Amino acid sequence: MSVSIAVETPLQDDVRALVVRLNDHLLPLSPLEYQFKMTVEQMADSATTLFVARDAAGRAIGMGALKMHGPDLGEVKRMYTVPEVRGQRVGRQLLERIVDLARERGLPVVMLETGTGDGMAEAHRLYTRYGFVPRGPFLDYPDSEWSAFFEMDLTSPALVATADVTNERELL
């Protein structure tokens, strides 16, 4: 599958539709007070960079963002691929672009919060295969059974090398 990924504004109809699909997916998985969603307007803030994946026809098929929390922390937000393309490495490509941007910006660490349960198993696999490791809550996220937290230390040569080797193996 031919996929292009670029930085785009979230203030587009097809990106808004992706956000709706993501929110619909998340709705039954945990109580609303444990769903830490960003609206497209919040995603358009200068502290957030949104990557959009598009298929050969130009259709938006996935997204993911890097939200900056100062010079020392980046957060992966709003990762989503449409069900029709899951298993085709679109999510991995989006995550790679987000982590690459974090490295370019000199961030020492990238973290993320995601849900738990069966509906999030694919996301957990993606993050751990890429080199993220479980951690406790960060920022103002509450510690709860509904959230899982991960981080990637971008200063550790061992983790960077592991992520690069994994990328090469999966591209073959």
SEMAR-755188 format. One record per residue (C-alpha): residue in three letters; z, y, x. Coordinates in steps of 0.001 Angstrom, whole numbers. Last residue first. Layout:
N
+------+---------+---------+---------+
! type !      zz !      yy !      xx !
+------+---------+---------+---------+
!  ALA !       Z !       Y !       X !
...
+------+---------+---------+---------+
This chain:
172
+------+---------+---------+---------+
! type !      zz !      yy !      xx !
+------+---------+---------+---------+
!  LEU !    4851 !   -6351 !   12315 !
!  LEU !    6389 !   -3246 !   10740 !
!  GLU !    9669 !   -5009 !   10023 !
!  ARG !   10184 !   -5995 !   13647 !
!  GLU !    9412 !   -2503 !   14954 !
!  ASN !   11802 !    -830 !   12512 !
!  THR !   14578 !   -3286 !   13370 !
!  VAL !   14094 !   -2508 !   17059 !
!  ASP !   14352 !    1245 !   16344 !
!  ALA !   17471 !     859 !   14190 !
!  THR !   19127 !   -1268 !   16864 !
!  ALA !   18220 !    1233 !   19604 !
!  VAL !   19752 !    4101 !   17609 !
!  LEU !   22864 !    2047 !   16934 !
!  ALA !   23315 !    1123 !   20603 !
!  PRO !   22537 !    4663 !   21822 !
!  SER !   25402 !    6038 !   19692 !
!  THR !   24896 !    9737 !   18952 !
!  LEU !   23266 !    9232 !   15544 !
!  ASP !   26317 !    7501 !   14104 !
!  MET !   25158 !    6139 !   10759 !
!  GLU !   27483 !    6235 !    7813 !
!  PHE !   28140 !    4394 !    4563 !
!  PHE !   30299 !    4855 !    1476 !
!  ALA !   30487 !    2660 !   -1611 !
!  SER !   31557 !    4151 !   -4921 !
!  TRP !   32618 !    2749 !   -8300 !
!  GLU !   35787 !    1005 !   -7084 !
!  SER !   37180 !    4413 !   -6239 !
!  ASP !   38101 !    6693 !   -3332 !
!  PRO !   37193 !   10157 !   -4547 !
!  TYR !   34322 !   12074 !   -2940 !
!  ASP !   35466 !   15462 !   -1607 !
!  LEU !   33891 !   15216 !    1849 !
!  PHE !   34088 !   11610 !    2971 !
!  PRO !   35249 !    8327 !    1453 !
!  GLY !   35736 !    5291 !    3681 !
!  ARG !   33153 !    3596 !    5867 !
!  PRO !   30489 !     906 !    5628 !
!  VAL !   27855 !     821 !    8364 !
!  PHE !   24331 !    2237 !    8316 !
!  GLY !   21899 !     501 !   10651 !
!  TYR !   18634 !     236 !    8703 !
!  ARG !   19526 !   -3226 !    7492 !
!  THR !   22831 !   -1843 !    6207 !
!  TYR !   21181 !     974 !    4244 !
!  LEU !   18404 !   -1115 !    2720 !
!  ARG !   20744 !   -3949 !    1794 !
!  HIS !   23132 !   -1527 !      67 !
!  ALA !   20231 !     -28 !   -1877 !
!  GLU !   19039 !   -3445 !   -3030 !
!  ALA !   22571 !   -4376 !   -4168 !
!  MET !   22980 !   -1210 !   -6263 !
!  GLY !   22465 !   -2590 !   -9763 !
!  ASP !   24598 !   -5602 !   -8891 !
!  GLY !   27712 !   -3559 !   -8314 !
!  THR !   28574 !    -425 !   -6394 !
!  GLY !   27262 !    3115 !   -6407 !
!  THR !   26206 !    5217 !   -3487 !
!  GLU !   27749 !    7708 !   -1110 !
!  LEU !   25968 !    8606 !    2085 !
!  MET !   26618 !    9624 !    5641 !
!  VAL !   24562 !   10906 !    8567 !
!  VAL !   26230 !   11554 !   11904 !
!  PRO !   25838 !   13507 !   15145 !
!  LEU !   23323 !   15946 !   13670 !
!  GLY !   20927 !   17377 !   16227 !
!  ARG !   18480 !   18802 !   13697 !
!  GLU !   15755 !   16493 !   14973 !
!  ARG !   18177 !   13561 !   14568 !
!  ALA !   18823 !   14497 !   10927 !
!  LEU !   15069 !   14832 !   10377 !
!  ASP !   14512 !   11354 !   11820 !
!  VAL !   17262 !    9986 !    9557 !
!  ILE !   15568 !   11446 !    6468 !
!  ARG !   12106 !   10266 !    7541 !
!  GLU !   13418 !    6756 !    8177 !
!  LEU !   15147 !    6703 !    4805 !
!  LEU !   11863 !    7565 !    3081 !
!  GLN !   10019 !    4854 !    5003 !
!  ARG !   12737 !    2348 !    4123 !
!  GLY !   12513 !    3269 !     452 !
!  VAL !    8737 !    2783 !     491 !
!  ARG !    9118 !    -574 !    2216 !
!  GLN !    6967 !   -2548 !    -305 !
!  GLY !    9908 !   -4429 !   -1846 !
!  ARG !   10184 !   -1921 !   -4642 !
!  VAL !    6846 !    -387 !   -5577 !
!  GLU !    6794 !   -1028 !   -9363 !
!  PRO !   10525 !    -320 !   -9669 !
!  VAL !   10046 !    3384 !   -8837 !
!  THR !   11728 !    4363 !   -5608 !
!  TYR !   14950 !    6337 !   -5383 !
!  MET !   17204 !    7986 !   -2835 !
!  ARG !   18849 !   11058 !   -4384 !
!  LYS !   21021 !   12063 !   -1414 !
!  VAL !   21491 !   11137 !    2248 !
!  GLU !   24174 !   13392 !    3711 !
!  GLY !   24061 !   15335 !    6954 !
!  LEU !   27130 !   16246 !    8929 !
!  ASP !   27891 !   18154 !   12113 !
!  PRO !   26069 !   21491 !   11851 !
!  GLY !   27178 !   22307 !    8292 !
!  HIS !   26986 !   20023 !    5272 !
!  MET !   23218 !   19545 !    5270 !
!  LYS !   21639 !   17581 !    2439 !
!  LEU !   18909 !   15161 !    3449 !
!  ALA !   16827 !   13964 !     522 !
!  GLY !   15071 !   10918 !    -850 !
!  MET !   12099 !   10365 !   -3105 !
!  GLY !    9833 !    7715 !   -4499 !
!  ILE !    6641 !    6930 !   -6395 !
!  ALA !    5116 !   10384 !   -6955 !
!  ARG !    1461 !    9707 !   -7868 !
!  GLY !   -1100 !   11067 !   -5412 !
!  ALA !   -3675 !    8329 !   -6100 !
!  ALA !   -3009 !    6760 !   -2683 !
!  ASP !     699 !    6536 !   -3499 !
!  ARG !    3149 !    9383 !   -3053 !
!  ALA !    6553 !    9470 !   -1374 !
!  VAL !    8546 !   12679 !   -1746 !
!  PHE !   10945 !   13963 !     909 !
!  LEU !   13496 !   16554 !    -158 !
!  THR !   15271 !   18835 !    2311 !
!  THR !   18601 !   20224 !    1118 !
!  ALA !   20589 !   23146 !    2559 !
!  SER !   17945 !   25621 !    1307 !
!  ASP !   18731 !   24750 !   -2322 !
!  ALA !   15873 !   23080 !   -4232 !
!  MET !   17994 !   19929 !   -4627 !
!  GLN !   20486 !   21936 !   -6660 !
!  GLU !   17682 !   23009 !   -9014 !
!  VAL !   16415 !   19438 !   -9166 !
!  THR !   19879 !   18406 !  -10297 !
!  MET !   22146 !   16601 !   -7871 !
!  LYS !   24023 !   13550 !   -9050 !
!  PHE !   27501 !   12431 !   -8093 !
!  GLN !   28089 !    9643 !  -10589 !
!  TYR !   31769 !    8730 !  -10615 !
!  GLU !   32697 !   11016 !  -13545 !
!  LEU !   29763 !    9520 !  -15467 !
!  PRO !   31321 !    6046 !  -15479 !
!  SER !   29331 !    3472 !  -13513 !
!  LEU !   26172 !    1354 !  -13657 !
!  PRO !   24838 !    2210 !  -17135 !
!  LEU !   23681 !    5725 !  -16189 !
!  LEU !   22341 !    4964 !  -12711 !
!  HIS !   18881 !    3752 !  -13756 !
!  ASP !   18480 !    6560 !  -16295 !
!  ASN !   19480 !    9074 !  -13594 !
!  LEU !   16867 !    7652 !  -11243 !
!  ARG !   14180 !    7768 !  -13939 !
!  VAL !   15087 !   11365 !  -14817 !
!  VAL !   14987 !   12310 !  -11129 !
!  LEU !   11564 !   10703 !  -10788 !
!  ALA !   10353 !   12711 !  -13816 !
!  ARG !   11603 !   15930 !  -12210 !
!  VAL !    9551 !   14947 !   -9176 !
!  ASP !    6477 !   14551 !  -11374 !
!  ASP !    7087 !   17906 !  -13078 !
!  GLN !    7594 !   19832 !   -9870 !
!  LEU !   10687 !   21821 !   -8836 !
!  PRO !   11812 !   19208 !   -6302 !
!  THR !    9893 !   21093 !   -3629 !
!  GLU !    8123 !   18911 !   -1123 !
!  VAL !    8641 !   17508 !    2351 !
!  ALA !    6032 !   14823 !    2832 !
!  ILE !    5576 !   11086 !    2579 !
!  SER !    2196 !    9433 !    2177 !
!  VAL !    1903 !    5833 !    1061 !
!  SER !    -992 !    3382 !    1351 !
!  MET !       0 !       0 !       0 !
+------+---------+---------+---------+
